Amino acid sequence: MQPRRKATLTLEDGSCFHGYTFGYDEEATTGEVVFNTAMNGYNESLSDPSYAHQIMVMTYPHVGNYGVPPRDKDSNGLSKFLESDHIHMHAIVVSDYSYAYSHWNAVQSLDSWLKEEKVMGLTGIDTRALTKVLRERGSMKGVIVPEGVKEVPAFKDYNKINIVAEKSPKEVLTYGNGKKKVVLVDCGAKLNIVRNLITPDTTLIRVPWDYDFTKIDYDGLFISNGPGDPTMCHETIHHLREAFNIGKPIAGTCLGNQLMALASGAKIFKLKYGHRSHNQPVRRVGTNSCFITSQNHSFCVDSSTLSDEWNELYVNLNDGTNEGLIHKEKPFFSVQFHPEACGGPTDTLFIFDEFIRSIK
Ligand SMILES: NC(=O)CC[C@H](N)C(=O)O
């Protein structure tokens, strides 16, 4: 039995949940509290930059039992098993943290990784009761204060911070030497997007969110996922409008879908509690083809505001919200879900093939 320190999660509406810390607990932490109904994938979610400034509540009760993989890098210098080099969320909240772990690829416990990265874990929480609160009242700001910690951070308005600017890389990186020159606008990209765009056919140029990629003579453009409110990404939206005029193939995922919509003049809105899981069903519009997808988003394209030039490409079968866009004439499309999975089903990996094949 590990030493246990009590801690309390307080939500913006005053609700309190008492549990025990694991991971780092020297300071209080704050973030937007969101829930994730996936049964696994905590390592991928923790290292997904889109979770920056958030506290993730896992509804699956038993977390930590398969440990954390090594920080090995592949031949391109990309983490082999994680979605970035660090943890970006501010805390993980679980019902039952497992100190014991066992997996062929585990080299340490979640507790020790969180300590290294100075990120808090909270266990012993009735995550079903907490999720019901978030589902009824919507995602809320929250603060977790370990017993004995005096300094309590104030809630921030996460919709007012440009979190993409915090998480996007500061320099341009190039991979491969294939014939098709693809620019990836990295707004806080998950590495499996980078991995999937490095193919024998492509040279991948990974640029920061505000980089003027229209100056590059690219053959295809890909807009990544990313944290926070997409309306803050003025520069990306501006460059994307120019890319629409250039007319070469463009694809995007998640934040990329929202930025495509904004650049086209459509509107987005914030969902009450978002979609976070690995079992979100989507249907390709005009067909009966359905796919089970991995998702992590709060914002959503308002499909009723799409201009005449665009069609909906996918819809969510749970709530009917937009899951993708396609231009009626030009080779532009995007999806709200995560085709790169990690963690999550790989059923929609074909999206990367569709994009790379669309590049002449
Ligand atoms: N995973 C993402 O790209 C998330 C996009 C955006 N930050 C949202 O929450 O909707």
The ligand as an ORCA input file, in Angstrom:
! r2SCAN-3c Opt
* xyz 0 1
  N      -8.279     17.176    -30.728
  C      -8.476     18.377    -31.245
  O      -7.918     18.772    -32.272
  C      -9.389     19.286    -30.470
  C      -9.828     20.515    -31.214
  C     -10.365     21.606    -30.310
  N      -9.353     22.044    -29.390
  C     -11.586     21.128    -29.575
  O     -11.531     20.861    -28.407
  O     -12.628     20.987    -30.166
*
